[in-house]
Amino acid sequence: MKRWRCSVCGYVHKGDEPPEKCPVCGAARSKFVELIPEAVPSAEPDRSAPPREVNTTKMSGFYDLLTDLLSKHHVHPISVHIPNGVAPVAVTFMALAVFFELESLASAAFYNMVFVALCMPLVLFSGYIDWQKRFGGNLTRLFIVKLVCGLVVLLSSIFLVFWRIIDPEIAAPTSTNRWTFLLVHLILLCAAALAGFCGGKLVFDRN
C-alpha cells in the first residue's frame, strides 16, 4: 500500500491514491507527495558530484538568521503557552469581579490582560515565521482560522486594556457596560482556545 505525505502539515495517508484534501490542514490533493522507500546507499559516495552551494544571501541577512533561530528553537509553541495560560486567569478574575463585585479581582484581571497584550506580537510573529518555514506559507482553512483567532486575541486584549484605562470603573456594579466588557473577555478566551485547537491538529493529527 502506498503512503502519501501532505507537504503542508506532514500528515501521512495510506492508500493507492492521495485524498481529495488533507483531513488535518485542508490542503488540496496536489500538495500530497508519495513516500518512496529510500534506496540503500552505496558503500562509496559519489565523489564526482559538485559541492553544494551555500546560500550566502540567506546566511548574511540578520532577519533570515533571526527567523531561522525562531523556527529552529520552537519559539512559537513556547511563546503561545504564556498568553494562553494567563488569558483564562484574566477572564476568570473578571467574571468573578463582575458577578461578586470584587474590585481587587478586576484590577488583577487588568494587569493579566496587559501581559497578554504585550505577549501577543511575539506569538503572531513567530507563528508567521513557522507558517512560512515549516508549512511553506500555504494558506489553507486551518491556517486562516489560526491567523484570524490570533488577531482577535491581539486586538481584543489591546481594546480591553485601553477601555479599562479610559474607564477604570468599567467592572463596577454601577457601570452599564460591565456585561459587554465581560463578553469581550469571553470572546478573547474562545478565540485563544480555537487557535490552540487548530495548533493541536497540526501537531497531533499527522498520522
N, C-alpha and C positions, 0 to 999 in steps of 0.2 A: 504494500500500500504506500502511495506517495505521501510525502509530508510537505506542506506549504507554510511558509512563514510570512506574516504581514510585515512589510518593510517599514511601516509606520510605528507600530507598538510592539512588535515581536511575537504576537500571538501565533501559535502553531496549529495548523489544521491538518487532519489526516483524512485522505480521500483521493480518489482518482482525479478530481478537479478541485480548484480552489473555490471557496464560497463566493456568492454574489457580492457580499460585503463583509467586512470584518465584524464579528459579533462584539468585539471589545471597543474599538475606536471608531467603527463605521467607515473605514477606508474602503475604496472601491476594489473590485476584483483584480484590477490591473496592478494593484500595489502588492500582490502576493508573488513570491518567488519560490520556486521549487527547491527544497533542501536535498541536495545530491550528496551521498556519502563521499567523504574525502578519499582520494586515492592514496595508497601507501607511498610515502616519499621514497625517492631513490636513495641509495647509500651515498652516492657522490652528488653534491649540489652542482647545479649548472653554473659554472664559473664564467661562462661566456655572456651571461646576462649583464646588462649595464647597471651600475649602481642607481638606486632610486634617488631622484632629485628631491632636494629639500625645499619645501615651500617657504622661501625666505620672507615673503610678504606677510604670511600668517605669523611666522616666528617673531618678526620685528615689531609688530604693532602692539602697543600696550593694551588696547581694547581686546584684541584677539587673545593675548596672554591672559588677561583677566577673566574673560568669558570661558576660556578653556579650563582655568582653575576652578571657576564656579561650578562648571558641569562635572569636572573630574571628582571634586570633593563633595558632590551632592549637596550643594548649598541650598537648593530649593526645598527638598524634603526636610532639611534641618530647620530652615527659617520659617517654613509654613507651620511647623508644630508650635511655634511660640505664640503667634496671634490666635491660632485655633485652640490653644489651651486657655488663653486669657479671655477671649471673647465670651465663652459660656459663663465665666465668672462675672464679667461685667453685666451681662444680661440678667443673670440670676439676682445679683445685687440690686439692679434697677427694678426688677419685678417686685422684690421684697420691699424696696423703698416706696414704691407706688402703692402697693396693697396695704402695707402696715405703717406708712407714714414715718419712715426711718431716714432722716436726713443724712446720718452718718454713712449709711449704705449707698445713698445717692452720690455722695462725694467719692466713695470708694469706686463705684461704677464709673464715674467720670475719669478718674486717674487711670483706671484699667483701660478705658476706651482710648485715652490719649496714647497709651502704649501700643495698642492695636494699630492705630492710625500711623504711628511712627514706623512700625514694622512692615506695613504693607508694601511700600515702594520696593524694598529688597525682595519681598516674596514675589511680586509681579515681575520684577526684572529678572530674577533668577529663574522663574518659571518660563519666561520668554526665551531665555538662553537655552534651557533644557529642551523646549519645544523645537527650537531651531537645530540644535546639535544632535539630540538623541532621536528626534522624531521627524527630522527633515523639513520642518515647517509646514507639514500637511495640515490644512485647515478642515479637519473633519468635525462632525457634530459634537463629539466628545470634547475636543479642544475648544470649540466655540462656547460650550456650556461652562467649561473651566474659566475661560477668559472673562465671560460676562459675570460670573459669580465673583471672581477676583475683583473686578471693577466695582461691583455692587458693595462688596465689603469695604474697599478703599473709600469710595465716595460717601457711603453711609456713615462710616466711622468719623470721617472729617466733618460731615454735616452735624452729627451728634455732638461732637466736641465744641464746635462753634455755636451751636444752638444753646448748649449749657453755659458757655461763656457769656453770650448775649443775654440769656435769661437764667440766672442762677437758681431761680425758684421754679424751674420747669417741672420738677418732680413733686413739688409741694401739693398738699391736698387742695389748696385754693386755685391751683393752675388748671385752666380749662383744656390745656394741650398735653397734659401728662400722659393720657392714654395714647395719643398719637406718638408722643416721644417713646413710649414703651413699644409701640408697634414697629417703629423703625429699628429698634434694638432686635426685635424678633426677626424682622426681615434680614438683617445682617447675619444673625445666627443661622438662619435657614440657608442663606447663600454660602456661608462658610462650610456648612455640613454637606451641601450638594457638591461643592468643589472638592471636598475631601473624598466623597463617594466616587466621583469620577477619577480622581487620582488613584484610589484603591483599585478600580477596574484596570487601569493601565499597569499597575504593579502585580496584582494577584490573579488576573484573569487571562494570562497569556497562554495557558495550556488547557 
